[in-house]
Amino acid sequence: MEVVMSLMLEAIIITIVMLFIFAAAFVTLLLLALAMVPVERGMSKIIWESTAPKRRIEAQPGGTFRDFSSKH
């Protein structure tokens, strides 16, 4: 009977330790992800700005073909 109780106690302790290790690893990765949020936002902003289409320079309103041909 003592052997069975010691095996059960050992199994319970091992299970609790494994759950604690899992929870500690999860919390560590969560905190790392939260700490990296500003870096990710900055990199994302840089990438979006570099891949955005360039704005075209608008032609002056009111210009006609005759105005253009007289200048050139």
Phi and psi in degrees as GROMACS dihedral restraints (atoms count N, CA, C in turn):
[ dihedral_restraints ]
;  ai    aj    ak    al  type     phi  dphi    fc
    3     4     5     6     1   -64.0    20    10
    4     5     6     7     1   -37.2    20    10
    6     7     8     9     1   -65.8    20    10
    7     8     9    10     1   -41.7    20    10
    9    10    11    12     1   -65.3    20    10
   10    11    12    13     1   -42.3    20    10
   12    13    14    15     1   -65.7    20    10
   13    14    15    16     1   -40.0    20    10
   15    16    17    18     1   -67.9    20    10
   16    17    18    19     1   -36.2    20    10
   18    19    20    21     1   -67.2    20    10
   19    20    21    22     1   -41.4    20    10
   21    22    23    24     1   -65.1    20    10
   22    23    24    25     1   -42.8    20    10
   24    25    26    27     1   -63.2    20    10
   25    26    27    28     1   -42.0    20    10
   27    28    29    30     1   -63.3    20    10
   28    29    30    31     1   -42.0    20    10
   30    31    32    33     1   -64.4    20    10
   31    32    33    34     1   -39.8    20    10
   33    34    35    36     1   -66.6    20    10
   34    35    36    37     1   -43.5    20    10
   36    37    38    39     1   -63.9    20    10
   37    38    39    40     1   -44.2    20    10
   39    40    41    42     1   -62.4    20    10
   40    41    42    43     1   -41.4    20    10
   42    43    44    45     1   -63.1    20    10
   43    44    45    46     1   -43.7    20    10
   45    46    47    48     1   -65.1    20    10
   46    47    48    49     1   -41.4    20    10
   48    49    50    51     1   -64.0    20    10
   49    50    51    52     1   -41.9    20    10
   51    52    53    54     1   -65.0    20    10
   52    53    54    55     1   -40.6    20    10
   54    55    56    57     1   -64.3    20    10
   55    56    57    58     1   -39.7    20    10
   57    58    59    60     1   -63.5    20    10
   58    59    60    61     1   -43.1    20    10
   60    61    62    63     1   -63.4    20    10
   61    62    63    64     1   -42.5    20    10
   63    64    65    66     1   -61.3    20    10
   64    65    66    67     1   -45.8    20    10
   66    67    68    69     1   -64.1    20    10
   67    68    69    70     1   -39.6    20    10
   69    70    71    72     1   -65.0    20    10
   70    71    72    73     1   -42.1    20    10
   72    73    74    75     1   -64.9    20    10
   73    74    75    76     1   -41.3    20    10
   75    76    77    78     1   -62.2    20    10
   76    77    78    79     1   -46.8    20    10
   78    79    80    81     1   -64.2    20    10
   79    80    81    82     1   -39.3    20    10
   81    82    83    84     1   -62.2    20    10
   82    83    84    85     1   -46.5    20    10
   84    85    86    87     1   -66.7    20    10
   85    86    87    88     1   -36.0    20    10
   87    88    89    90     1   -63.1    20    10
   88    89    90    91     1   -46.1    20    10
   90    91    92    93     1   -65.0    20    10
   91    92    93    94     1   -37.2    20    10
   93    94    95    96     1   -63.6    20    10
   94    95    96    97     1   -43.4    20    10
   96    97    98    99     1   -63.4    20    10
   97    98    99   100     1   -41.8    20    10
   99   100   101   102     1   -65.8    20    10
  100   101   102   103     1   -34.7    20    10
  102   103   104   105     1   -71.2    20    10
  103   104   105   106     1   -26.9    20    10
  105   106   107   108     1   -88.9    20    10
  106   107   108   109     1    -2.7    20    10
  108   109   110   111     1   -59.4    20    10
  109   110   111   112     1   -46.6    20    10
  111   112   113   114     1   -62.7    20    10
  112   113   114   115     1   -36.9    20    10
  114   115   116   117     1   -65.2    20    10
  115   116   117   118     1   -43.9    20    10
  117   118   119   120     1   -64.3    20    10
  118   119   120   121     1   -40.0    20    10
  120   121   122   123     1   -63.8    20    10
  121   122   123   124     1   -42.5    20    10
  123   124   125   126     1   -63.7    20    10
  124   125   126   127     1   -44.4    20    10
  126   127   128   129     1   -65.5    20    10
  127   128   129   130     1   -39.8    20    10
  129   130   131   132     1   -63.1    20    10
  130   131   132   133     1   -41.2    20    10
  132   133   134   135     1   -63.9    20    10
  133   134   135   136     1   -41.9    20    10
  135   136   137   138     1   -62.2    20    10
  136   137   138   139     1   -43.6    20    10
  138   139   140   141     1   -66.2    20    10
  139   140   141   142     1   -44.4    20    10
  141   142   143   144     1   -62.4    20    10
  142   143   144   145     1   -40.8    20    10
  144   145   146   147     1   -68.6    20    10
  145   146   147   148     1   -34.8    20    10
  147   148   149   150     1   -76.5    20    10
  148   149   150   151     1   -24.8    20    10
  150   151   152   153     1   -98.4    20    10
  151   152   153   154     1    -3.1    20    10
  153   154   155   156     1   -70.2    20    10
  154   155   156   157     1   142.6    20    10
  156   157   158   159     1   -65.2    20    10
  157   158   159   160     1   142.0    20    10
  159   160   161   162     1   -72.4    20    10
  160   161   162   163     1   142.7    20    10
  162   163   164   165     1   -75.7    20    10
  163   164   165   166     1   136.3    20    10
  165   166   167   168     1   -82.3    20    10
  166   167   168   169     1   147.6    20    10
  168   169   170   171     1   -78.6    20    10
  169   170   171   172     1   124.4    20    10
  171   172   173   174     1   -73.0    20    10
  172   173   174   175     1   141.9    20    10
  174   175   176   177     1   -71.0    20    10
  175   176   177   178     1   151.8    20    10
  177   178   179   180     1   -65.1    20    10
  178   179   180   181     1   128.4    20    10
  180   181   182   183     1   -68.9    20    10
  181   182   183   184     1   148.3    20    10
  183   184   185   186     1    90.6    20    10
  184   185   186   187     1    -6.8    20    10
  186   187   188   189     1   -76.1    20    10
  187   188   189   190     1   144.4    20    10
  189   190   191   192     1  -118.3    20    10
  190   191   192   193     1   173.3    20    10
  192   193   194   195     1   -65.6    20    10
  193   194   195   196     1   -36.4    20    10
  195   196   197   198     1   -65.1    20    10
  196   197   198   199     1   -39.1    20    10
  198   199   200   201     1   -62.9    20    10
  199   200   201   202     1   -42.9    20    10
  201   202   203   204     1   -64.3    20    10
  202   203   204   205     1   -45.7    20    10
  204   205   206   207     1   -70.4    20    10
  205   206   207   208     1   -27.7    20    10
  207   208   209   210     1   -75.4    20    10
  208   209   210   211     1   -27.6    20    10
  210   211   212   213     1   -79.1    20    10
  211   212   213   214     1   -28.7    20    10
